[in-house]
Amino acid sequence: MTDLESKERDIVESKELRVKLDNVLTDLHKATGNRRSRERSIAITKLQEAIMWLGMDLKDIGTPTPYPNSYNPSNTIVDKTADNLRF
């Protein structure tokens, strides 16, 4: 496997994991309903953190930022969430 193929595999893997975690997060939000607890809130936060850290993994691999406008504080543009995640 070439370095490019390995990088592409790693990118796909991280993106797939982010989507899977986002689906679990969505399910947890739905299941929570009226059940509000510190423990569930922490579980939600940790899933959000895992999704964020996989995004940082993509950055480490060298993928371009999906949020190009975030580096310009003079505009009011807010880019859509990467990979169409719902969190």
C-alpha positions as CSV (number, residue, x, y, z in Angstrom):
1,M,0.0,0.0,0.0
2,T,1.4,3.4,-0.9
3,D,1.5,6.4,1.4
4,L,-1.3,8.0,-0.5
5,E,-3.5,4.9,-0.3
6,S,-2.8,4.7,3.4
7,K,-3.7,8.3,4.0
8,E,-6.9,8.0,2.0
9,R,-7.8,4.9,4.0
10,D,-7.2,6.7,7.3
11,I,-9.3,9.7,6.1
12,V,-12.2,7.4,5.2
13,E,-11.9,5.5,8.4
14,S,-12.0,8.7,10.6
15,K,-14.9,10.1,8.6
16,E,-16.9,6.9,8.9
17,L,-16.3,6.8,12.7
18,R,-17.4,10.4,13.0
19,V,-20.7,9.6,11.2
20,K,-21.2,6.5,13.4
21,L,-20.7,8.4,16.6
22,D,-23.0,11.2,15.4
23,N,-25.7,8.5,14.8
24,V,-25.2,7.2,18.4
25,L,-25.3,10.8,19.6
26,T,-28.6,11.4,17.8
27,D,-30.0,8.1,19.2
28,L,-29.0,9.2,22.7
29,H,-30.7,12.6,22.3
30,K,-33.9,10.9,21.2
31,A,-33.7,8.3,23.9
32,T,-33.1,10.9,26.6
33,G,-36.6,12.4,26.2
34,N,-37.7,13.5,29.6
35,R,-34.8,11.6,31.3
36,R,-32.4,14.3,32.2
37,S,-29.4,13.3,34.3
38,R,-25.8,14.4,34.8
39,E,-24.7,11.0,33.6
40,R,-26.5,11.3,30.3
41,S,-25.3,14.8,29.9
42,I,-21.7,13.6,30.4
43,A,-22.3,10.8,27.9
44,I,-23.5,13.3,25.3
45,T,-20.5,15.6,26.0
46,K,-18.1,12.7,25.6
47,L,-19.6,11.6,22.3
48,Q,-19.3,15.2,21.1
49,E,-15.7,15.3,22.2
50,A,-15.0,12.0,20.4
51,I,-16.4,13.5,17.2
52,M,-14.3,16.6,17.7
53,W,-11.1,14.6,18.3
54,L,-11.6,12.6,15.2
55,G,-11.9,15.9,13.4
56,M,-8.5,16.8,14.9
57,D,-7.3,13.5,13.6
58,L,-8.3,14.5,10.1
59,K,-6.4,17.7,10.6
60,D,-3.4,15.8,11.7
61,I,-3.6,13.6,8.6
62,G,-3.5,16.8,6.5
63,T,-7.0,17.2,5.2
64,P,-8.0,20.8,4.5
65,T,-10.2,22.6,7.0
66,P,-13.9,22.3,6.3
67,Y,-14.4,25.6,8.0
68,P,-12.4,28.1,5.9
69,N,-14.3,31.1,7.2
70,S,-13.5,30.4,10.8
71,Y,-10.1,32.0,10.5
72,N,-11.5,35.4,9.5
73,P,-13.1,37.2,12.5
74,S,-14.2,40.1,10.3
75,N,-17.0,38.1,8.6
76,T,-20.2,36.6,9.9
77,I,-20.2,33.5,7.8
78,V,-20.7,30.2,9.8
79,D,-19.8,27.2,7.7
80,K,-22.0,24.1,7.8
81,T,-20.9,21.2,10.0
82,A,-18.4,18.9,8.4
83,D,-19.7,15.6,7.0
84,N,-23.3,16.8,7.5
85,L,-23.1,15.8,11.2
86,R,-26.1,16.7,13.3
87,F,-24.5,17.2,16.7
